[in-house]
Every structure is written in C-alpha cells, then in structure tokens.
Amino acid sequence: MRAVLEQLRGSNLHDFDDGMRLCATADLTGVGDLANLARERISADRTCFVRNFHTNYANSCDSAARRS
C-alpha cells in the first residue's frame, strides 16, 4: 500500500501490479483513503449528484426462452 500511496502522491500512473496489490490487501480503509486522495486530486471539493430515473431491464431467462 505504501508504494501505491507514494506513486499517487507523485502523480505517477499506476499499473496492473498496483491494482493487484490493492485487491489483495485486507486494509479496506486504506484503499478508501487512496481512492479519496485520487478523487480530491481530480475534482477537489466539488460534488455531483445524478438523478437517474432510467430503468434498465435485463432478463436473461426471458431472452433465452425466446430463442428456443
């Protein structure tokens, strides 16, 4: 985690191995802190709310029955 944090602070790009280290860690709070640090770097304190009333239906049973 410390290596990923140092890369994030130095604005270096992350690679696949960094992502795998984050997935393997049990420190969920630390991962959240890293995500928040990245978010703050991109959008500072701005907040956006999305109102989405779109209903997306995905019924694989129904589409499979139609093919039969």
Residue frames relative to the residue before (quaternion, step in Angstrom):
aa qw qx qy qz dx dy dz
M 1.0000 0.0000 0.0000 0.0000 0.00 0.00 0.00
R 0.6379 0.5491 -0.3398 0.4198 3.56 0.96 -0.81
A 0.6415 0.5236 -0.3275 0.4549 3.60 1.00 -0.79
V 0.6518 0.5005 -0.3115 0.4771 3.58 0.99 -0.83
L 0.6326 0.5302 -0.3255 0.4612 3.58 1.00 -0.80
E 0.6614 0.4994 -0.3116 0.4648 3.59 0.91 -0.86
Q 0.6353 0.5132 -0.3315 0.4724 3.60 1.02 -0.74
L 0.6538 0.5142 -0.3124 0.4587 3.56 0.96 -0.87
R 0.6586 0.4977 -0.3074 0.4734 3.57 0.96 -0.81
G 0.7173 0.4313 -0.2462 0.4887 3.57 1.07 -0.70
S 0.4244 -0.7377 0.4154 0.3211 3.57 1.37 0.13
N 0.3484 0.7145 -0.5230 0.3074 3.58 1.07 0.72
L 0.5205 -0.6257 0.4760 0.3332 3.55 -1.15 0.56
H 0.3896 -0.7075 0.5413 0.2336 3.54 -1.13 0.65
D 0.2601 -0.7619 0.5717 0.1583 3.53 -1.18 0.53
F 0.7692 -0.3648 0.2655 0.4525 3.54 -1.35 -0.03
D 0.6589 0.5245 -0.3132 0.4389 3.59 0.92 -0.89
D 0.6082 0.5371 -0.3506 0.4676 3.60 1.07 -0.67
G 0.6578 0.5106 -0.3030 0.4634 3.56 0.95 -0.87
M 0.6520 0.5072 -0.3149 0.4673 3.57 0.99 -0.80
R 0.6262 0.5217 -0.3398 0.4693 3.60 1.04 -0.71
L 0.6555 0.5024 -0.3158 0.4670 3.58 0.97 -0.80
C 0.6578 0.5052 -0.3107 0.4642 3.59 1.01 -0.77
A 0.7015 0.4860 -0.2673 0.4475 3.58 1.06 -0.72
T 0.5971 0.5983 -0.3717 0.3839 3.59 1.14 -0.40
A 0.3919 -0.6982 0.5491 0.2396 3.53 -1.21 0.59
D 0.5599 0.6198 -0.3703 0.4065 3.58 1.31 -0.14
L 0.1218 -0.8368 0.5325 0.0381 3.57 0.32 1.27
T 0.6213 0.5349 -0.3409 0.4600 3.58 1.05 -0.70
G 0.6465 0.5200 -0.3131 0.4622 3.57 1.00 -0.79
V 0.6372 0.5090 -0.3220 0.4807 3.58 1.01 -0.80
G 0.6439 0.5165 -0.3147 0.4685 3.58 1.01 -0.79
D 0.6351 0.5218 -0.3238 0.4685 3.57 1.03 -0.77
L 0.6411 0.5101 -0.3205 0.4755 3.59 1.01 -0.80
A 0.6483 0.5138 -0.3170 0.4639 3.58 0.97 -0.86
N 0.6583 0.5012 -0.3112 0.4675 3.58 0.97 -0.81
L 0.6219 0.5320 -0.3380 0.4646 3.58 1.03 -0.74
A 0.6564 0.4950 -0.3053 0.4806 3.59 0.97 -0.85
R 0.6456 0.5208 -0.3183 0.4590 3.60 0.98 -0.84
E 0.6695 0.4995 -0.3031 0.4587 3.58 0.90 -0.90
R 0.6204 0.5386 -0.3455 0.4534 3.57 1.06 -0.68
I 0.7065 0.4605 -0.2586 0.4711 3.58 1.01 -0.81
S 0.8597 0.1312 -0.0203 0.4933 3.59 0.69 -1.05
A 0.4211 -0.7294 0.4524 0.2932 3.59 1.24 0.26
D 0.7749 -0.3243 0.2431 0.4850 3.60 -0.78 -0.99
R 0.4063 0.7163 -0.4817 0.2996 3.59 1.21 0.21
T 0.1502 -0.7796 0.6051 0.0588 3.53 -1.09 0.79
C 0.1107 -0.7873 0.6055 0.0370 3.54 -1.05 0.78
F 0.1314 -0.7704 0.6200 0.0690 3.55 -0.98 0.87
V 0.1868 -0.7795 0.5915 0.0878 3.55 -0.91 0.93
R 0.1605 -0.7545 0.6306 0.0851 3.54 -0.84 1.04
N 0.0391 0.8159 -0.5698 0.0899 3.53 -0.33 1.24
F 0.0732 -0.8095 0.5825 0.0071 3.54 -0.58 1.17
H 0.4203 0.7060 -0.4711 0.3209 3.58 1.23 0.28
T 0.1994 -0.7556 0.6131 0.1157 3.54 -0.91 0.92
N 0.1348 -0.7920 0.5935 0.0478 3.55 -0.71 1.10
Y 0.1643 -0.7992 0.5742 0.0679 3.55 -0.48 1.20
A 0.0722 0.7669 -0.6348 0.0601 3.56 -0.95 0.87
N 0.1149 0.7939 -0.5825 0.1312 3.54 -0.13 1.26
S 0.2250 -0.8153 0.5207 0.1163 3.56 -0.04 1.28
C 0.5924 0.5614 -0.3804 0.4351 3.63 1.08 -0.56
D 0.6633 0.5077 -0.3043 0.4578 3.57 0.94 -0.90
S 0.6950 0.4627 -0.2930 0.4660 3.60 0.85 -0.88
A 0.6285 0.5198 -0.3434 0.4657 3.61 1.07 -0.60
A 0.6479 0.5216 -0.3247 0.4503 3.60 1.02 -0.74
R 0.6392 0.5390 -0.3294 0.4386 3.59 1.04 -0.68
R 0.6489 0.5248 -0.3205 0.4481 3.59 1.09 -0.62
S 0.6107 0.5945 -0.3482 0.3905 3.60 1.14 -0.55
